[in-house]
């Protein structure tokens, strides 16, 4: 089983290759590779990312078939189904790195900030459920000077939402908490820049285990 820090290094290296337009030939999807996967999988990382079409995790980290266990939802929010999916992967596959991957100019963040400033009556309850999960992490920012600079507000809101999702995974599941404390599980927050292609792992807390 690859450790969390080893997996984190692999993702960093993969993103550097992506930014430099240097692809790992082993990461290229092939039929031969796909036929080996029914035997089993050992993903090096679990990615809880946004559904935005511009942020496909396998591509921005230059990984191949079977390398990543990817969960995608608008706004990279954490709900019970997302927690359950992470629990499933860490227990079933032994994966020890979880990355909450947000991105610049996130549409779900924009929608939440707009809703907080100008509430709408015609928003569907399904979309509102996403907004309501983002809201607690960003509404306090509207009480600061950031409210006068929308671009800066969005930047800080994106990061606040990523931190909130990462913390919810760290502390919202007994299974994940135990693995963090005793078995080397690491949950980190990262932001992908749509402008540069760089992933910034800005919220990394050390594990309490040598696992």
N, C-alpha and C positions, 0 to 999 in steps of 0.2 A: 504494500500500500504506500503510495507516494504521500509525503507529509504535506501539510498545508503550506509551509514556507517554500518547499520545492515547487509545488503547484503554482504558487504566486509568482515565483521567478519565471516559470514557463509561460505564464500569461503575459508578464511584462516583456519577455523576449519576443513572444509572438506578436504583441502589439508594435514593438519596434520594427519587426519585419514588415508588418502591414503598412506602417507609416513610410517605410523606405521602399515599398514596392518590391520587396524580396520575399517570395513565397517559399515555404517549406514544401518540397516536393512530396513528402510523406503525408502532408495535410490535404493534398488534392483528392477529392472524392473519386473513387474508382469502383467499378463493379467488383473487382477482386476483393477490395477492402470491405465492401458491403456484404459480401457472402460470408465473411468470417465473423460478422457481428452476431448472428443468431446464437452462437455458442455462449455469448455473455458480453458484458460491458464493464469497464472499469474507468469511468469518467474521472479526469483529474480534478475537475471543479464543477460546482453547481452555480449556475448563473441565474439570478433573479433579475431580469431586465425588463425594460420598457418594450412595448409592442411596436414602437416606431420602426417603419420599414428601412430607415437609414442606419439602423444599429443592429445588424445581425451578428450575434456574439461569435459564432464560429469564424466569421471573416475578419472581424476587427482584432481577434486574438490569434489569427492564423492557425486554427486548429481543424482537425479533420473529423471524419465520421467516428462516432463513439467516444470522442475526447471530452465533450462537455454535456452536462445534463442541464438543459435550458428551460426555464420557466419564464414566459413572457406575458405581461399584463400592462395595460396603459398606466403610465405613471409609476411603474415598478413598485406598486403598493403591496402591502402585506395583509392578506385576509386568511381565514382558516384554511382554505384550499391551498394557498401558497405555502403556509407553514407545514401542512401535511405532505406536500410534494417534497419539500426539503427534508423533512423527517424520513420519508420513504427512501430518498437517495442516500442519505448518510448511513442509514441502517442497512439497506439492501446492498449497496455497492462499496461502502467503506470510504466514501469520498470525504475528505477532511477540510476542504476549502469551499466556502460559500461567498459569492460576490454579489452584492446588490449593485447593479449597473444602471445608473441614470445617465442622462445626457443633456447637453446644452440645448436651450430653446425647446424644452419639453412642452408639448401641446397640453398635457394634462395639468401641468403647473400653470400655464397660461389660462386655461379654463377655470382653474380654481381661483386664481387671483382676480379674474374678471367677475366671477360669481360673488366673491367677497366684496368687491367694490360696486358691482351693479347686479344685484340678484335678479334672476330671470324666473318667470313662472312656467315657461314651457319646456324646461329641462326634464328629460325623462328620469324616472326614479333610478334606472340602471346607471345612467351617467352620473347622477347625483351621488350614488353610492361610492363612486371613485373620487369625486370631488370631496366628499365628506371624510374620506380616509386621508386625503392630502391636507385638508384644511388645518388640523391641529398643529402641524409642523411649520406652516407658513403664515398663519394669520397674525402672529405677533410681529412679523416683519413690517406689516402695514402701519404699526404704531411707531416706527422709527423713521429716520430721515430717508431711508431707502424708498419710501413711498413717492418721493419726488424724482426718482431716477428709475424708470421702469426696467431698463436693461440690467442695472445692478440688482434691482429687486428680484428679477427672474433668476439671475445667477445664484444669489444667496438662497432663494426659495428651492431651487433644484437641489442644492447641497443639503439644505435642511431636511428635505423630504427623503433623500438618500440616507442620511444619518438616522432619521426616525425609523425607516424600514429596517435598517441594519440592527438598530437597538431592539426593535420588536422581535426580530428573529433571535437575538441573543437572550432576551429575557421573557419571551412569550411562549416558550415551550420547555417543559421539564426535560424532555429528551435532549434537545439541543443544549440547554444549560449544562446538563450533566456531561455531555461530550466535550463542551468547551472547557469545563473545569478539570476533567479527568482524562480526556483522550485526544487532545490536540486539535479539536475542531476550531477553525478560525472563520469568523464572519467579518468581511470587510466591505467598505463602501467605496465606490469608484464612479467617476464621471467621465463619459466619452465626449470629446469635443467634436461637434459636427464640422467645425471650421478647420481643424488640424488633423483629425483622426487619432489624436493621442488620448489614451486612457490614463487619468490621474487617480491613483489609489490614495485618496486623501484621508480615509477613515480606517486605519489599520490598528487594531488593538491586539497586543501580544497574547498568545495562548498561555494558560496557566499549567500546561502539561508539556512534557518533552515529546509527546506522541507525534 
